[in-house]
Amino acid sequence: MNAMNLHRDDFEKFQYSEPNLGNLPYDFFYSNEYNYITLPEVQVLFALSDSSVSYTFSGLRKKTQLHQYKISKSLKRLQERDLIDKEQDGTYSLTTKGEEFSRKLVKELLKRKNISYEKYDDFQTQRVKLFTKRSLDQHYIKNKLYGRWFGDFRFLYAKEDGKSLKLCWEDTENWQITLENTSNNQLYIQFNHRDYEKTKIDNFTNWLSKELLTEVDIPSYSIDKESEVYN
């Protein structure tokens, strides 16, 4: 098997932004109109706001930075209100009612101009293609990697839309790695980070090749040297 070598020196910068609710009071939506929802519950809803993303419990903790107790309490209350579902695999996703309610919350925040965004201009990203000579279907990939941790990287979420599968991991230094499968013999690996560390890239690709490729006896693979950078 060929060794993976994803080292490149031409990383590009992109602008990254995310909602910042840190300045809102705990009881901002705690009224009859919004069914007395708390700020931690809002944070969980916003984390799940993409209907095709399902988060594990640890993924939600990592995403929201909430204490385990607050996550547990929020999930319980949101389930009781039929705003989220717990799937058979233990992940959480929004219900149709939850999607509608989340949009209502965002509209209210925008109306009051209480929502802001934190912008990070120093993130770098690289998107690399990996081709295998033998097919790897999405079911096999998900079975092998879903919920798995490697090193300091914790599994964050899975996303499926019928055409592609995405699996995402993140470590304590906000390094984020996304693996995407769009066809049976093609994988995309995306690295988002502030400080380039070749060791982390090598460790992930070596782990990936061991977990996915050796057990199905794939003789070789190649890497597309073209990288796609986007906002």
N, C-alpha and C positions, 0 to 999 in steps of 0.2 A: 504493500500500500504506500502511495506517495505521502510524504509528510506535508502537513498543512503549513503554509507560511503566509501569514496575513500582514506581515510588517510592511507599513508604508509610511513615508515621511511627508506626504502631501495632504494631511488632514485639513479640512476646511472648517470655518466657524459658521454657526448659525444661531439665530435668536430663538430662545426658548421662553415660553411664558406659561404661567399657570395661575388659577384663581387664588386670591389671597383673602381668607376670611378671618385672619388673625385679629383685626380691629373691631370685629362685631361682638356685641355683648352676648353672653350665654343665652339670654332669653329674648333675642331679637325677634324670633318667630313664635314665641311662647304666648299664643293667644288663641281664642276660640276659632278665629278665621283660619288658622293654620294647624288646628288640631293639637295645639300645645307641643309643637316639635322643638327640640333643643338643638343647639348649635352642633354638638357632636353627631346627632342624627342627620343634620343637613350635610355635614362633611362626608358621611358615609354615602348618602344619596348622590352627592356630586361625584364621588369616586366611581360610583356605578352608573353614571349618567349615560355612558355609551351602552346601548341595549345589547350589543353583541359581545361585551366584555363580561367575564365572570371571574370574580376574585375569591381567592382562598381567605381564610381568617387572617393568616399571617401576612398575606398580601395587602389586605385592608389596613392592618396595623402599620405596615411599612408606608403605604400610600398616604394615610391620614395623620400618622405620627401620634395617634391617640393611645392612651393607656389601655391595656387589655380589658380592664373592668368596664371602661366607657364604651369600648367596641362591643363587648358582650351585651351590655344593657341597651345600646342603640339598636343592635341587630334584633334583639328580642322585641323591642317596641315597634320597630319598623315591620317585622313579620306579623305582629298582632294587628297592625293596621292595613295589612295586605299591600304594602308598598314594595316589599322585596320578597323573593323566594329563595329558599335553600335547596339547591339541586342535589341529586342523588350522590354526586361525587364530592359533596361537602362545600361547594362553592356557592357564592351568593350573586344574584342578579336582580335587576329591577323588574317588577310586574308592569303591566300596561298602566295601571293606576299610579304606580311609582314614577313612571316616565312622565305622565301628565302633571303630577304633583311637583316633580323636580323642575319642569319648565315654568310652572307657576312661581316657584321660589326665585328662579333666575330673573324672571320678568320683574318681580317686585324689587329685587336687589338693584337691577338696572334702573328702574323707575326712581328709586330713592338715591341712586348713585352711591350705593354702599358697597359695591363690589369693585375690587381692584385686582391688578395683575402684577405679579412679580416677574421681572424680566431678567434673564440671564444671557448675557452677550458672549460669555466665554466658554460655552459648551462647544464641543467638537463632535462631529458625527462622521461615520464611514459606513457605507452599505456595500457589501461584497456578495457576489454570487458564487455558489458552490454547485458544481454539476457532478452527479454520480452516474456511472454507466448502468447501474441497475436501479429500478424504481423503488422509491420509498413512499408508501401511501400515508395519508394524514393520520389514519387510525393507528398505524404502527408508531409514528413519531410521537403522538400524544400519549400512547400507552407507555412508551419508554421514558419520556421526559417530564410529563405533567406532574407538578408538585415537587419535583426533585430539587435539591439544593446541591451546589458544588462550591467548595471553599467558603468564602464569605458571602457568596451570592445566594439570596433567598428568592424562591419562586414568587413572582408578583401576580401575574394573571395569565389567562388564556383568552383568546379572541377568535371566534369562528364566524364566518359569514356564508358558508356553503361553498365558497370558491377557494378560500385560503384559510390557513391556520397560523396563528401567531402565538408564541410563548415568550414571556418576558421575565427577566431576572434583574435584581438590583442589589448592590452591596451597600455597606454603611458609608461609603464615600461618594454615593450617588452615581456610581458607574452603573449604567443600564445597558443590558444586552437583550436584543429582540431577535428571535429566530422565526422566520416566516417560510412556509411551504406553499407555493402556488401551483406547482406541477409535480408529478411523481419523481422526477429526477433533478429537480432544481430547488435549492435552498438559498435564502437570503439571510445573512447575518449582519445585524446593525449594532454598532457600538456608539453609545453617547457618553461623553465624559468631559471633564475639565482638564485633567492632567493626564497626558499620554503615558501609559505604562505597557510596554510590549509584553511583559510577563503575564499580565491578566488576559490579554488577547490569546497568547499562546496556550495558557492553561485552559481557557474555554474551548478553543478549537480542538485541542488534544482530547479533552473530555468528551466533546461532541463526537469526534471520530470513533472513540472507543465505544461509546454507548449506542451509536446508530449504525455504524458501518461494519464493524468487525463481526457482529453476530449474524448478519445476513450475507457475509462473505462477499462484500463488494470489492472487486480487485483494485480499483483505482478511481480517482476523481480528479477534477481540475477546478481551478479557481479563476473566475473572470477578474482581470485586473482593473476593470472599470469600476469606479465607485460613484454612487449617486449621492449628492448632497442637497438637502432641501430644508425649508423652514417648517 
